Amino acid sequence: MEFISTTAAPAAIGPYSQAVKLGNLLFTSGQIPLGLDGQIVQGGIKEQAHQVFANLKGVLEAAGTSFDQVVKATVFLKDMNQFAELNEIYGTYFGDHKPARSTVEVARLPRDVFVEIELIAVIPVEI
């Protein structure tokens, strides 16, 4: 097991790792819309979702993988009425790649943000 840490995403705000690599699998912690300065990105669901994906990209790249290697995404939304807006942004990051996904509405997220996303990805093995 290897713990992944990168300055390309905000530091963990608790006793956890940004991601854990196990074999050729990567399990990211949930990312919320924090900028690299640790401040919540202002705006609505669209601005916050783009920041979450920027953070996830940083963690994926630090582990040697990318969005096209994601096998499962779990999306936590503060308000399911924002699903269509989130889904539109989500699609721009995954394109034709369609990993399995769960989306759930939750009562509250850390720092009262609108969205949190965690991923499971394959880390390609070099031959």
N, C-alpha and C positions, 0 to 999 in steps of 0.2 A: 504494500500500500504506500502511495506517495501523495503527499499533500501539495497542492498547487497554490502558489501565491504569485500575484503579479501586481505591478503598479499601473497596469493598463485598465484596472477596474478598482473601484473603491475598496479600501481595506474592510475586512469583516468588522461588524459592529458588536460582536459578541464572541463567545468561546467556540468558534467553528472556523473551518477553512473555506476559502473561496471555491475550492473543488477538491475532489479526491480521485486519484487515478488508481484503478485496480486492474491489473493486466492491461488489456487494450480498451478498457471502458473508462469513461470519465463521467463523474457524477458532480454536477455543479450545485452549489448552494443556491437558494433562491436569491435572485438579484432584484433589488428595488431601484427606483430612479434616483440614485445618488450620483452626483458628479464626482470627479476625482478629488475634489476638495471636501467631500463628505456632506455637502449640502444637497437638499432635495431640489430636483429640477422643478422650476415653476411652470405652471401651465396646466393643461388638462390631460386627459388620457393619452392623446397623441404624443405630446411632448415627453410625458413620462415613459410611454412604451418605447419610444426611440432611444431614450437613455438606458432603459433596461437592456435593450438589444445591444447597445454599444458596450455595456458592461459585460454581457455574456460573450460578445465577440472577443473582448480582451482576455477573458478567462479561457475560452476555447483555444485561442491562438497560443496562449502561454503553455498549453498542454499539447500543442501540436495537432490540433484538429480544427474543424470549422462547422458552420451551420449545415453544410451538405452531408455531414457525418452524424447528425443528430438522429437518434432513433426514438426518443420520447421527450415530450415537453409537458410540463404541468404548469398551467396558468391559474393564478389566483387573482380574481377581480373583486374590488370593493363593491361594484355595482354591475350586475349582469346586463343592465341596459346599455353599458358601454361595450358590449361584446362585438358589435358590428365594426365599431371604430378600431378596436384592438385587432380584430381579425384582418382588417384591411392592411394594417401596419405589419402584422405577423407575416402575411403573405409576401410582402416585399423582401423580407429577409430569407425566406425559404424557397421562393419561386416554385419551380415544379417539384422540388423535394418535399415530400409530405410525410413527416414523421408522425407516429402515433401521438395523440394529445388528449389531455383531460383539461377541462376548464371548469372551475368552480367559483361560485360567489362565496365570499367569506365575510364575517361580521366586521373584522378589522385587520389591517395589515400594519407592519412596523412603521412607525412615524406617520401613520394615517395616509399612506400613499394610495394611489388608485390601482396599482398592479404590481405583482411579483411573479417572476417566472424562474423555474428551475429546469435543467436539461440533463439528459443522459445521452452521451455521444460515444461513438467508436473513435479510437485513435488509430489511424492507419498504421499498419506495420510495414516498415521498410524492408524490402527484400534485397 
